[in-house]
Amino acid sequence: MSLHELWHVTVLASTLFAASGLAIVVLAPLVFDPPPPGLLGARPLVFALAGVAVLLLVAEWTAIH
């Protein structure tokens, strides 16, 4: 596997994980009456990781291609 292919896998994985994390953070209050205590503490981390994923995606489309 070349370094370029590894970069694509990293961008894809981080984007998918960030999207699933954001979905959990956004949809959990709709599913649970009181949000789980661990979810409230993890929100800033999930939003930060989603931001990193967005930066990787932007770097992919602007710098790599």
C-alpha positions, -999 to 999 in steps of 0.1 A, spaced: 0 0 0 14 33 -10 15 64 12 -11 81 -10 -35 52 -6 -29 52 32 -38 89 32 -71 82 14 -79 55 40 -71 79 69 -93 106 55 -122 82 48 -120 66 82 -117 99 101 -147 114 82 -168 83 88 -159 82 125 -166 119 129 -200 117 112 -210 87 134 -198 105 165 -218 136 156 -248 115 148 -246 100 183 -242 133 200 -271 149 181 -295 119 182 -289 107 217 -311 133 234 -340 122 211 -336 86 222 -328 89 259 -349 110 283 -319 123 302 -287 121 282 -262 96 295 -237 114 318 -207 103 297 -222 118 266 -223 153 281 -186 152 289 -177 138 256 -194 164 234 -164 188 232 -141 160 223 -165 147 196 -169 182 181 -131 187 182 -125 154 164 -152 163 138 -133 195 132 -101 176 127 -119 153 102 -132 183 83 -97 198 81 -84 165 68 -112 164 42 -105 200 31 -68 193 29 -75 162 8 -96 182 -17 -74 213 -19 -38 201 -14 -37 165 -24 -59 167 -55 
